Amino acid sequence: MRNIFKILLVISFSVVAFPSNANDDCQSCHQQETADWQQSHHANAMAVANEENVLANFDNVAAKHFSQTAFFYKKNNQFLIDLTENKVKKTYTVSYVFGFTPLQQYLIEVEKGQYQVFPFAWDSRSLEDGGQRWYANYEKEDVAPNDRLHWLQPLQNWNGMCADCHSDNLKRNYNIEKETFDTHFTNINVGCASCHSNISDDHKEKISKKSNEIGPSDMSHWQFAGDDKIASWQGEERDNSFMEGCYACHSLRSPLTDGFDNSSEFLDQFSPSFIEPNLYYPDGQIKEEVYVFGSFKQSKMYAAGVNCIDCHDKHTMKVKTKTNGLCLQCHSATEYETKTHHRHEDNSAGAQCVNCHMPTKRYMGVDDRRDHSFKIPRPDISIKYDTPNACVECHADQTNVWAKDTLEQWHGKAPDLSIAEHTMLELRSLNSVPFNAHMNTINNLSLNEIDRASAIAFLANSGVELNNSIVESWVNSPFPLVRLAIARIGFLLPEMERLKSYKQLLNDKFKAVRVAAAQNLSSQQRPSKELSQAIVELAHSNNINSWRGEGNLNQSILALNKQDVNAAIKSLEKAISVDPYFDVSYVNLADIFFRLGRTNKMQQTIDKGLSAVPISAPLNFTHGMALIRAGEKHKAVQSFKTAMELDNTNEQYAYLYFLALDNVGLTAQAVEELQASLKHYNNSNRLRELAMGFMQKLNNTKR
C-alpha cells in the first residue's frame, strides 16, 4: 500500500537559510556527548551534498524504473542527474543529502529555493545485504506526473512535511497568497537544540535543570520485588515528560504550529493519529509508516513507566546492546532467557527477544523498523483477523494453524480475549458491533488510553447520535487523548447538545483538543470569547498547512461553518492550485456550486477534477450524482460502477450503483450483483434490505 503520510512536499518558495552549525557552541564543553551524537541518525539527518556526505555512486551510472531513467555523474565538483521522463530529459543538481543508513535520499533545487526529493534513493546497506545500488522510491509503481505522489507534486517536498524533523528550530514561513516558503533553521541537522530546549546565552555560566530536559536513565530504580519476574520502578515518581520532544518527530501527526519547540508539550503543537485500520492491523501492530508514538502508547512498557532512554543511548540513539541483555535489564533471565520460554537454540535468531516481540516491517524499500507495541505473538488472532505474527514471518513455509498448535504445545492455550479486547479487534476490522459493547469498551478503564481514544474515534463510522450524558465523562477525562477523540467527533452531537459539557473542551489545556472542538462549534452565530480564541488557533493551524490540499480544505470547512461561502470557494480553489491531484477539493467545490444553483460551474469543476484524477472514486461518484440530477440515469450507472470498483470498501458507492441499476430497469442484474457482493460488505443490513426490496419488486412484476 502507498505511504503518503510523512513524505515530502512542493510549491515555490524562497531560498532557505542554512546557518553555520549551531552545535559548535556546545562541543567545547561536551566533547564526549558530541562524539556520541556524531554516530547518530540525528547527526546525519541532513547535510550539504559533497564528497564527504554523498554515499551514492555518481560514477556515470544509470538506473531505470518504468518510464523514468536516471543517469548519475559528477562534474565541476557537483553531483548531477539526467532524468529522462516521458521521453523528456532534464538535468538536475543535487543540493543536499537526506539521511545516511540504510538509505540516503537526495534533495534537488528544481527552481530557486524549491527542493524536491529525487525519485531514486541510494541503498547504503552493504553488498552482502543487497545494498550499494540505486532504487526507485516506489519500486512497484510507475508514478506518473499527474499522480499525487510524483516527485514534483505537493507530497514530495522538503519544506512541508519532513524538514522540521531533520533540522533544528525550523520555521516553514509559508505565504499562502504567493504560494511561497521562506524557510529558516538554526542548524542543518538534528542537534542539541532539538532535544535540549531553551539553551540560553548564559548557559556556560549557569546551567539550569529544565523539567522537560532529557534526564538520566537510572536503571538502578528498576528492581525485582519479591518473586516478580519483571522489574518495576522503585523510588520517586518518574518524570518522563522529556518524551514529549521525542513524540514530536517519532509520531504520525498533523502540525498545529510552524515548527516545534521542545519546551512545549506535544499536544500543543501536534494532533496525532489514533490506531486506525488504514494505519495499523486489527491487533494494533504497525502497518503503514506510523513511527513509534501509537505503538508505544499501546504497550505494557509505556504503562509501566519505561522511557526511550531506558533502551536507547541518549546521544547515539542506538540501543544499548543488540543482545537480549537489553530486555534482561527488567525481565528475569532465569524466567525468560531459557529454552523453556523461547524454545529456540540459545543465541539463535529465534531466541532473541526482539524477533518475537518487536518484529520488523520494511518501509522506504530497505528500512526495517521494529514494532514498539511489544506484543506476544498470537497466531490464533491471525487466523481470524489476518494479522501478522512473528512465528510465520520467520517460518514462512508454515501456517498460522501450525503456529497456534505449536505455541499451545509449548505454553498452553492462549488466554481468552476480554470482551473489550474482542470489541477492539472487531472495530479495527471495520466490523459493526452492538452499541452497548462499543460504549463498554470506551469506558473500560483497564484498556490503555490510546485504545479507548481510538474506540471513541470509531463512533464516527457508526452514524450514531450522541448526547451529553454519553460524552460528559469523556469531556472531563484526565486522559488527553480521550478528550481529543471526543473533540474530533463532536459533529455526532446535535448542536444544542454541543453547548453543554462539550463546549468545555474550548478551554482544554491542549491546543489539539481546543481546535478540534472549535471545528465542531464554529457554526455558532454568536461565538463566545473562548470559541473565538479557539477558532483563531484553528485558522492558524489550517494556514500553516495550506501548502497542501488538506490545509485549504480544512480552511474551507471552517469558512462554511461561519457561513462565508466566498471564503470557502477561495480556499478550495487555492487547494486545487497548490495540490491539483487532491480529489476532495474538486468534490467539495462542486458541492458548493450545486447548493448555490450554479450547475455550470459545478459541472466544470467535476470535469476539471476527472481530467486531473480520472481514477478518483469520490469524483466518479460525484459525477454520477450530477448525472442523476440531470436525468441522465444510464450514464450515471457507469459512474457509480466506476466509483464502486475504484473503492470497494465504500458501501455508499455500492448502494447507489445497485439503486441506479434498478432505476434504469435492470433490477434483476442489481439483485444478482448484490447477492454476490453481500459477503464482501460484511452482510450489510442496508444492502440486504435493498436486495430484499428488489426481489419483492421482481415477484410483484411476475404477478
Helices and strands as residue ranges (DSSP letters): H 24-27, H 31-37, E 46-48, E 61-65, E 68-75, E 78-85, E 88-98, E 103-111, E 114-117, E 120-123, G 127-129, E 133-136, I 158-162, G 163-165, E 174-175, E 180-181, H 192-195, G 219-221, E 222-223, E 232-233, H 243-247, E 253-255, G 266-268, E 270-272, H 293-298, H 300-304, H 308-311, G 324-329, H 333-336, H 339-342, G 349-351, H 353-357, E 360-363, E 367-370, H 379-385, H 390-394, H 400-411, H 419-428, H 435-442, H 449-457, G 458-461, H 468-475, H 480-488, G 490-492, H 495-498, G 501-507, H 511-521, H 529-544, H 549-561, H 565-578, H 583-595, H 599-612, H 617-629, H 633-646, H 651-663, H 667-677, H 685-702
